[in-house]
């Protein structure tokens, strides 16, 4: 459920990796999903005066008229699966992952990430999907646009963000620098006319109450959307091939279209601004970037439409003042930022803690 490598560069205009996940098993399967890999489309918040990006994708359809009820002795405990069958599942899963690109770079290999195809390893995956109550799955889908609007409302309340994170600022240098940029934007009176959000909510099902509880909300580098789609496909493939010994119905794994949906909303943001794509690191943006008189961000002579932060969420992403200067430069520009400094701060755990207090959400 974690975000991905912090050393990646930034995508200016078009997408790379983004996702939002629902996670955790309990009870008998009303349907099957894959833990840590079911992705919900949490697209553009309703915050535009002119955008077509505030439409919400509905959750993928689920086949309820399936074979589960007619299957004999479905596997309820993965640990009870015969070891020989497990080895077959592992072999087939590795082959499938290699053929379908369900892989990531292996940092233990020196040339990984430098030479195409070198140093690749399968992404961390659950070999089989887990059960999850259908009603709770739909609830998570219904919550997505509500949380999107909450993020947007909080991001527009500058005083709330500054007050909530004031104590954090004293003990956390990284958040302090982010707040400094946010404060400068407030002082300058700069408004974000178009706000783009790709958000991920992580949930678990509480064992005692059977309630769906949000673990965290991510507003920056909500990664692995592409991989999570593939995991769903992998699970459907394995369940189809081993239907009889596993007793599980592949049609109960919901279709995951998050990668194409996230790409679609980023493309829509680009269309709002209407300019081509660039991909740069923070240091390169500092060295090559400038803001024109009309607020346009130019990097190496190219006008930037949309800034997607593939990194920038960890202190290690800012090894020098150059990276901080680049972050401020981008924030001061008119480019559409995903996330803006306000969205970024809204995703902090301290803000989520504050929102859980009595009478705060009503604000």
C-alpha positions in Angstrom: 0.0 0.0 0.0 3.0 2.3 0.1 4.0 4.9 -2.5 6.7 4.1 -4.9 10.4 5.1 -5.4 11.2 8.6 -4.4 14.1 9.0 -6.9 11.8 9.1 -9.9 11.5 12.4 -11.9 8.4 14.4 -12.4 6.0 14.2 -15.3 5.0 17.5 -16.7 1.8 17.0 -18.6 1.2 13.3 -19.1 1.0 10.5 -16.6 3.3 7.8 -15.2 2.0 5.9 -12.2 -1.1 6.6 -10.0 -3.6 4.6 -8.0 -6.0 4.3 -5.1 -6.5 1.0 -3.2 -9.0 -0.9 -1.0 -7.4 -3.5 1.2 -8.0 -6.3 3.7 -9.9 -9.5 4.1 -12.5 -10.9 6.5 -15.4 -13.3 6.4 -16.8 -15.3 3.6 -16.5 -14.1 0.0 -19.5 -12.2 -1.3 -16.9 -11.6 -4.1 -13.2 -11.7 -4.5 -10.7 -8.9 -4.7 -7.0 -8.6 -4.5 -5.6 -7.1 -1.2 -3.6 -3.9 -1.7 -4.3 -3.9 -5.4 -7.9 -3.0 -6.0 -7.9 0.5 -7.4 -10.7 3.1 -7.4 -10.8 6.0 -9.7 -10.6 9.2 -7.6 -10.4 11.7 -10.4 -10.7 15.5 -10.7 -12.4 17.1 -7.7 -15.4 19.3 -8.3 -13.4 22.5 -8.2 -13.5 24.0 -11.7 -15.4 26.8 -13.3 -14.7 25.5 -16.8 -13.5 21.9 -16.6 -14.8 18.7 -18.0 -12.7 16.8 -15.5 -15.1 16.7 -12.6 -17.1 13.7 -13.9 -16.6 10.6 -11.7 -16.1 7.1 -13.0 -18.4 4.5 -11.6 -17.0 1.5 -9.9 -16.4 -1.5 -12.2 -19.3 -3.8 -12.5 -19.3 -7.0 -10.5 -20.7 -10.3 -11.8 -23.0 -11.5 -9.1 -24.5 -14.4 -11.0 -21.4 -16.5 -10.9 -20.2 -20.0 -10.3 -19.3 -19.5 -6.6 -22.4 -21.0 -5.2 -22.1 -24.1 -7.3 -18.4 -24.7 -6.7 -17.5 -27.5 -4.3 -15.4 -26.8 -1.3 -14.0 -23.4 -2.1 -10.6 -22.7 -0.5 -11.2 -20.6 2.6 -7.7 -20.8 4.1 -4.8 -20.2 1.7 -2.5 -22.0 4.1 -4.4 -25.2 3.5 -3.6 -25.3 -0.2 -1.4 -28.3 -1.3 2.3 -27.3 -1.5 2.5 -28.8 -5.0 -0.4 -26.6 -6.2 1.2 -23.6 -4.6 4.4 -24.2 -6.6 2.3 -24.4 -9.8 0.6 -21.1 -8.9 3.9 -19.4 -8.2 5.4 -20.6 -11.5 2.4 -19.5 -13.5 2.2 -16.2 -11.7 5.9 -15.4 -12.4 5.5 -16.3 -16.1 2.3 -14.2 -16.4 4.0 -11.2 -14.6 7.0 -11.4 -17.0 4.8 -11.6 -20.1 2.4 -8.8 -19.1 4.8 -6.3 -17.5 3.9 -6.8 -13.9 7.4 -6.0 -13.0 9.5 -3.3 -11.2 13.2 -2.4 -11.2 15.4 -4.4 -8.9 17.6 -1.9 -6.9 20.1 -4.8 -6.1 21.0 -4.9 -9.8 23.6 -2.2 -10.7 22.2 -1.4 -14.2 18.6 -1.6 -13.2 16.7 1.5 -14.5 19.6 2.4 -16.8 19.4 -0.4 -19.4 15.9 -1.4 -20.7 15.0 -4.9 -19.5 17.9 -5.2 -17.2 17.4 -5.7 -13.4 13.6 -6.4 -13.5 11.7 -8.4 -10.9 8.0 -9.1 -10.4 6.2 -6.6 -8.3 5.2 -7.5 -4.8 1.9 -9.3 -5.2 -0.6 -11.5 -3.3 -0.6 -14.9 -5.1 -4.3 -15.2 -4.7 -7.1 -12.6 -4.2 -8.8 -12.2 -0.8 -12.4 -12.1 0.2 -14.1 -8.8 0.9 -17.8 -8.0 1.6 -19.5 -6.6 -1.5 -21.4 -3.9 0.5 -18.2 -2.5 1.9 -16.6 -2.4 -1.6 -19.5 -0.3 -2.9 -19.3 1.9 0.2 -15.6 2.7 -0.7 -16.7 3.5 -4.2 -19.3 5.9 -2.9 -16.9 7.5 -0.5 -14.3 8.4 -3.3 -16.0 11.5 -4.7 -16.9 12.6 -1.1 -13.2 12.4 0.0 -12.2 14.2 -3.2 -14.4 17.1 -2.3 -13.2 17.1 1.3 -9.6 17.3 0.0 -10.5 20.2 -2.2 -12.4 22.1 0.6 -9.5 21.6 3.0 -7.0 22.7 0.4 -8.8 26.0 0.0 -8.8 26.7 3.7 -5.3 28.2 4.0 -5.7 29.2 7.7 -6.9 25.8 8.7 -3.8 24.1 7.0 -1.4 26.6 8.6 -2.9 26.3 12.0 -3.3 22.5 12.0 0.3 22.0 10.9 1.9 24.8 13.0 3.1 22.3 15.7 4.4 19.9 13.1 6.3 22.7 11.5 8.4 23.1 14.7 9.6 19.5 14.7 9.6 18.5 11.0 11.9 20.4 8.7 10.3 18.9 5.6 6.8 19.9 6.4 8.1 23.3 7.5 9.5 24.0 4.0 6.3 22.9 2.4 4.4 25.3 4.7 6.7 28.1 3.8 5.9 27.7 0.2 2.2 27.5 1.0 2.5 30.7 3.1 4.1 32.6 0.2 1.2 31.5 -2.0 -1.3 32.8 0.5 0.5 36.1 0.9 0.7 36.6 -2.9 -3.0 35.9 -3.2 -2.4 33.4 -5.9 -5.4 31.3 -6.8 -5.5 27.9 -8.5 -8.2 28.2 -11.2 -7.8 24.5 -12.1 -7.1 22.0 -9.4 -6.2 18.4 -10.4 -6.3 15.6 -7.8 -5.3 12.0 -8.1 -6.0 10.6 -4.7 -5.7 7.2 -3.0 -7.6 6.1 0.1 -6.4 3.0 1.9 -9.0 1.0 3.9 -9.1 -2.0 6.2 -12.1 -3.9 7.5 -12.2 -3.8 11.3 -12.3 -7.4 12.6 -14.4 -6.6 15.7 -17.0 -4.2 14.2 -16.9 -5.2 10.5 -16.7 -1.4 9.7 -14.7 0.0 6.8 -12.0 2.2 8.3 -9.8 4.6 6.4 -6.1 4.0 7.1 -4.8 7.0 5.2 -5.5 9.3 2.3 -2.7 10.1 -0.2 -2.7 13.2 -2.4 0.7 13.0 -4.0 2.4 10.3 -6.1 -0.6 7.9 -5.7 1.3 5.2 -7.6 1.0 1.7 -9.0 -2.3 2.3 -10.8 -0.9 0.4 -13.8 0.4 -2.5 -11.7 -2.8 -2.9 -9.7 -4.8 -3.3 -12.9 -2.4 -6.1 -13.9 -2.7 -7.8 -10.5 -6.5 -8.0 -11.0 -5.9 -9.6 -14.4 -3.3 -12.0 -13.0 -5.8 -13.2 -10.3 -8.5 -13.7 -12.9 -6.1 -15.7 -15.0 -5.0 -17.9 -12.1 -8.5 -18.5 -10.9 -9.7 -19.4 -14.4 -6.8 -21.9 -14.8 -7.2 -23.5 -11.4 -11.0 -23.2 -10.9 -11.4 -26.8 -9.8 -8.7 -27.2 -7.1 -9.3 -23.7 -5.7 -13.0 -23.6 -5.9 -12.9 -19.9 -6.6 -14.7 -17.9 -9.3 -12.5 -15.7 -11.5 -15.6 -13.6 -12.4 -15.8 -12.4 -8.8 -12.6 -10.3 -9.3 -13.7 -6.8 -10.3 -12.3 -5.3 -13.4 -9.9 -2.5 -12.6 -9.7 0.3 -15.1 -7.8 2.9 -13.0 -4.7 3.2 -15.2 -6.7 4.3 -18.2 -9.0 6.5 -16.2 -6.1 8.3 -14.5 -4.4 8.8 -17.9 -7.7 10.1 -19.2 -8.1 12.7 -16.4 -4.4 13.9 -16.8 -5.0 14.2 -20.6 -8.1 16.2 -19.8 -6.1 18.5 -17.6 -3.6 18.9 -20.4 -6.5 19.8 -22.8 -7.6 22.5 -20.4 -4.1 24.1 -20.7 -3.4 22.7 -24.2 0.4 22.3 -24.4 2.8 19.4 -25.0 4.5 17.1 -22.4 7.9 17.3 -20.7 9.6 15.0 -18.1 12.2 16.5 -15.8 13.8 16.1 -12.3 13.5 18.9 -9.8 17.1 19.9 -10.3 16.6 20.2 -14.0 13.5 22.3 -13.5 15.5 24.7 -11.3 18.3 24.9 -13.9 16.1 25.2 -17.0 12.8 26.6 -15.7 11.5 30.2 -15.6 8.1 31.9 -15.3 7.0 34.2 -18.0 5.1 37.5 -17.4 1.7 35.8 -17.8 2.6 33.1 -15.3 3.4 30.4 -17.8 6.1 27.9 -16.6 8.7 27.2 -19.2 11.3 24.4 -18.9 14.0 24.2 -21.5 12.0 26.5 -23.7 8.8 24.3 -23.5 5.6 25.7 -21.9 4.3 23.4 -19.2 0.6 22.6 -18.9 0.3 20.0 -16.1 2.8 19.1 -13.4 2.4 15.5 -12.0 4.6 14.9 -9.0 6.0 11.3 -9.3 8.2 12.2 -6.4 8.6 15.2 -4.1 6.7 13.7 -1.1 9.8 12.7 1.0 12.7 14.8 2.4 15.2 12.7 0.4 13.7 14.1 -2.8 15.1 17.5 -1.8 18.9 16.9 -1.3 19.7 20.6 -1.9 18.2 24.1 -2.2 17.9 23.6 -5.9 15.0 21.2 -5.5 13.2 23.6 -3.1 13.7 26.4 -5.5 12.2 24.3 -8.3 9.2 23.4 -6.1 8.5 27.1 -5.4 9.0 28.0 -9.0 6.4 25.5 -10.1 4.0 26.6 -7.4 4.2 30.2 -8.4 3.4 29.3 -12.1 0.0 29.0 -13.7 0.6 25.3 -14.6 -1.9 22.8 -13.3 -0.2 21.0 -10.4 -1.0 17.5 -9.2 -0.9 18.1 -6.4 -0.7 21.8 -5.5 1.0 22.7 -2.3 -2.4 22.9 -0.6 -3.4 19.4 -1.8 0.0 18.1 -0.7 -0.4 19.5 2.8 -4.0 18.3 3.0 -2.7 14.7 2.6 -0.5 14.9 5.7 -1.4 12.6 8.6 -1.7 15.5 11.0 -4.5 17.0 8.9 -6.3 13.7 8.8 -6.0 13.5 12.5 -7.5 16.9 12.9 -10.4 16.1 10.6 -11.3 13.2 13.0 -11.8 15.5 15.9 -15.4 16.6 16.9 -16.9 19.5 14.9 -13.9 19.9 12.6 -15.3 18.1 9.6 -18.4 20.4 9.8 -16.1 23.4 9.0 
